[in-house]
Amino acid sequence: MVTVKTDVRKSLDSYRARRGEFRLVEVPPLRYLAVDGHGDPNTSPGYARALEVLYPLAYALKFASRAELGRDYVIPPLEGLWWAADMAVFTRERDKSAWDWTMMLMTPHWLGAEHVAAARESVAARKPSLPVERVRVEVLDEGLCAQTLHIGSFDAEGPVLDDLHTRFVPEQGLVMRGKHHEIYLSDPRRTAPDRLRTILRQPVGPARPERA
């Protein structure tokens, strides 16, 4: 018997954000299917390939959870970690060719390594051309984060990120740590660019006291 379907966007506070509001949230450790890559997501074949392999694995896990454990859930939104040697390529220059990234889909805590291995084998058998070996499992423990909701095109994120990085975080007596994190609440294939909803998140920590 299948229980009530779980939806992390409703059960976790860290998946809630409002446009024009910066706030601090405590993000618990979460486990993800993850694929790493580099370059402009609009033109990089590796980026498209990452999504092609992530979703079949995620759905294989969902179906296994429902059939074997009686626990169903909504596939969480796509998420991405983004970084570069100079963070100005995100906030001002927007030089996408210099970006490194990790694309991720969260998996529920009740699914173990054996479920992921079985899903990997199932997808490889049905779609042998997919590079399932690129997908790894990562536990992300971000802790305290600053975040907000951006509504609009991805290319319009720069000023919001700049405000988050250079005003809000220092005003809280904090400094940035870890990687810039985005959570895509909209499907860009079905949503107009000016209506895209994206949570922009930045892990933060206490600033080191100045030496006397």
C-alpha positions in Angstrom: 0.0 0.0 0.0 1.4 3.4 -1.1 1.5 6.1 1.6 1.0 9.8 1.1 3.2 11.3 -1.6 6.1 13.3 -0.1 7.0 16.7 -1.6 10.1 18.4 -0.3 9.0 21.7 -1.6 6.2 21.6 1.0 8.0 19.8 3.8 11.4 21.7 3.9 11.6 25.3 4.8 14.8 25.7 2.8 12.7 25.2 -0.4 10.7 28.4 0.4 11.7 31.9 -0.7 10.1 35.2 -1.6 11.0 37.6 -4.3 12.7 40.7 -2.9 13.3 39.1 0.5 16.7 37.9 1.6 16.7 35.6 4.5 18.9 33.2 6.4 17.9 29.5 6.5 19.4 26.4 8.1 19.6 23.7 5.4 19.9 20.1 6.7 22.3 17.6 5.1 20.6 16.3 1.9 21.6 13.6 -0.5 21.7 14.1 -4.2 22.3 12.3 -7.5 25.0 14.6 -9.0 26.8 15.1 -12.3 29.8 17.5 -12.7 30.7 19.6 -15.7 32.1 22.8 -17.1 31.1 25.6 -19.5 28.1 27.4 -20.8 25.0 25.4 -20.0 23.3 26.8 -23.1 25.9 25.3 -25.4 27.8 22.6 -23.5 26.9 19.1 -24.7 28.0 17.9 -21.3 25.2 19.9 -19.6 22.5 18.5 -21.8 23.9 15.0 -21.3 23.9 15.5 -17.5 20.2 16.1 -17.5 19.5 13.2 -19.9 21.0 10.8 -17.4 19.9 12.4 -14.1 16.2 12.2 -14.7 16.0 8.5 -15.8 17.9 7.5 -12.6 15.7 9.7 -10.5 12.5 8.2 -11.9 13.9 4.7 -11.5 14.4 5.4 -7.8 11.0 6.9 -7.4 9.3 3.8 -9.0 11.4 1.4 -6.9 10.5 3.3 -3.7 6.8 3.1 -4.5 6.9 -0.6 -5.6 9.3 -2.0 -3.0 8.8 0.3 0.0 5.3 1.7 -0.5 6.7 5.2 -0.2 6.0 7.6 -3.1 7.3 11.1 -3.6 7.4 14.0 -6.0 10.7 14.3 -8.0 12.4 17.3 -6.4 13.3 20.3 -8.6 16.6 20.4 -10.5 19.3 22.1 -8.6 22.8 23.3 -9.5 26.0 24.3 -7.8 28.0 26.9 -9.7 31.5 28.3 -9.2 34.5 29.8 -10.9 37.9 31.2 -10.0 36.4 34.7 -10.0 32.8 35.0 -8.8 32.5 38.2 -10.8 31.7 36.0 -13.8 28.4 35.4 -12.1 27.4 38.8 -10.9 28.8 41.2 -13.4 30.6 39.7 -16.4 28.3 36.6 -16.8 31.0 34.8 -18.7 29.3 31.4 -18.8 32.2 29.7 -20.6 34.2 30.0 -17.3 31.6 28.4 -15.1 32.0 25.0 -13.4 28.8 23.3 -12.3 27.3 20.3 -10.6 23.7 19.5 -11.5 21.7 17.6 -8.9 18.4 15.9 -8.1 17.7 15.2 -4.4 16.9 11.6 -3.3 14.9 10.8 -0.1 16.8 9.7 2.9 15.1 6.3 3.1 16.7 5.1 -0.2 20.1 3.5 0.3 23.1 2.7 -1.8 21.6 -0.6 -2.9 18.6 1.2 -4.4 20.8 3.6 -6.3 22.9 0.7 -7.6 19.8 -1.1 -8.7 18.4 2.0 -10.4 21.8 2.5 -12.2 21.7 -1.1 -13.5 18.1 -0.7 -14.6 18.7 2.5 -16.6 21.9 1.1 -18.1 20.0 -2.0 -19.3 17.2 0.1 -20.9 19.3 2.9 -22.2 22.9 1.7 -22.7 23.9 4.9 -24.4 23.4 7.0 -21.3 26.6 7.6 -19.2 25.2 6.4 -15.9 28.8 6.1 -14.6 28.9 9.9 -14.5 26.3 10.1 -11.8 27.5 10.0 -8.3 25.8 10.3 -4.9 26.7 13.3 -2.8 25.6 14.4 0.6 25.5 18.2 0.7 25.7 19.7 4.2 25.4 23.5 3.6 24.1 24.6 7.0 23.5 28.3 7.3 22.6 29.9 4.0 21.4 33.2 2.6 18.8 32.9 -0.1 16.1 34.7 -2.1 13.7 34.0 -4.9 14.5 35.4 -8.4 11.7 35.7 -10.9 12.9 36.3 -14.4 15.5 35.0 -16.9 18.7 33.4 -15.7 20.7 36.2 -17.4 18.9 38.7 -15.1 20.2 37.1 -11.9 23.4 39.2 -11.8 22.2 42.3 -9.9 20.3 40.1 -7.4 23.4 38.0 -6.7 25.5 41.1 -6.4 23.1 42.5 -3.8 23.1 39.2 -1.9 26.9 38.9 -2.0 28.0 42.5 -1.4 25.3 43.9 0.8 23.1 41.4 2.6 25.7 38.9 3.6 28.2 41.5 5.0 25.3 43.3 6.8 24.6 40.1 8.8 28.2 39.9 9.9 28.8 36.9 7.7 31.0 35.8 4.8 30.4 33.6 1.9 31.6 30.0 1.9 30.9 27.0 -0.3 29.4 27.2 -3.8 26.6 29.3 -5.2 23.4 27.1 -5.3 20.4 27.5 -7.5 17.0 25.6 -7.2 14.9 25.7 -10.4 11.2 25.8 -9.5 10.1 26.3 -13.1 10.7 24.2 -16.2 12.4 26.5 -18.8 11.0 24.3 -21.6 7.4 25.3 -20.6 7.9 28.7 -18.9 8.6 32.1 -20.4 12.0 33.5 -19.4 10.5 36.5 -17.5 8.4 34.1 -15.4 11.1 31.6 -14.4 11.3 31.1 -10.6 14.7 30.3 -9.1 15.9 30.1 -5.5 19.3 31.7 -5.3 21.2 30.3 -2.3 24.7 31.1 -0.9 26.2 29.2 2.1 27.5 31.6 4.7 29.5 31.5 7.9 30.8 33.9 10.6 33.4 36.4 9.6 36.8 35.9 11.2 37.5 38.5 13.9 40.3 40.9 12.9 43.6 40.5 14.8 44.5 43.3 17.1 
